[in-house]
Amino acid sequence: MQKKLFYSFEVFPPKPTTPIEKISECFAQLAELNPDFISVTYGAGGGVNGGKITCDLAARLREEYHVKPVAHLPCINYTKAEISQVLADFKAHGITDILALRGDKNPDIPEKKDFRYARDLIQFIQSQGDFKIYGACYPETHPEAISSASDLRHLKEKVDQGAKHLITQLFFDNQSFYDFREKCELLGIDVPIEAGIMPVVNASQIQRMVSLCGASLPRKFTVMMQRFGHSPEAIRDAGIAYAVDQIVDLIANNADGIHLYTMNNPYVAKRITEAVSGILGRKSS
């Protein structure tokens, strides 16, 4: 029997100055593309209030747009009591799918001692009720990892603690994903691994994202940026085409799914989805 091919999106909470109609329009257009789920990053400002923002948006996706939400939950700057409060809020709103993350270190915020790694959070969530837990992974190794081998061991620990579904950080060279997937198989990591794809539609975006996650840039990509980066329309279309090319190759090579980092841009998501809808075996509504 053919395995399920996942197709999902990521969105982030809007800035406080952004009109609520903007995110409503984004959600409505993304929902029309029939993703398996939409993940919602943690609300700006952190703390329990950040969880409330994420919860509110995830609940809107579920109740108004009938899309399954996956709520991001970082842990490094939170106590068990704070995480328990956020989880209770999620549960009260029918949100049962959670992407468990360590979270980014912030020099201005002292780290709490309750959770050092995402695997600690996964173990804690398991004790708090019936949640489906997702985990993040880095095909090209976490920037802070001692080595690729230690990074993979920690990923295996996440799965052993209860992560049922993995989503990769963005990458631009599919071979990195294939090498990573093979290493996961050798370690006995047997949960779905969705490939995270970031359509690059402006030049400043790529420099910021690469500095955060350490993704390598193949020659094909850098040549594209140099040739078309001067024109907003040209780099948008080239970035969409590059993402489509990646997705076609990934699906042809039996990737478990595609997780599209939409950057709250439904136009780009729509164009990519329409280009690969036949390959995905689904239709937009």
Order of alpha helices (4+ residues) and beta strands (2+ residues): beta-alpha-beta-alpha-beta-alpha-beta-alpha-beta-alpha-beta-alpha-beta-alpha-alpha-alpha-beta-alpha
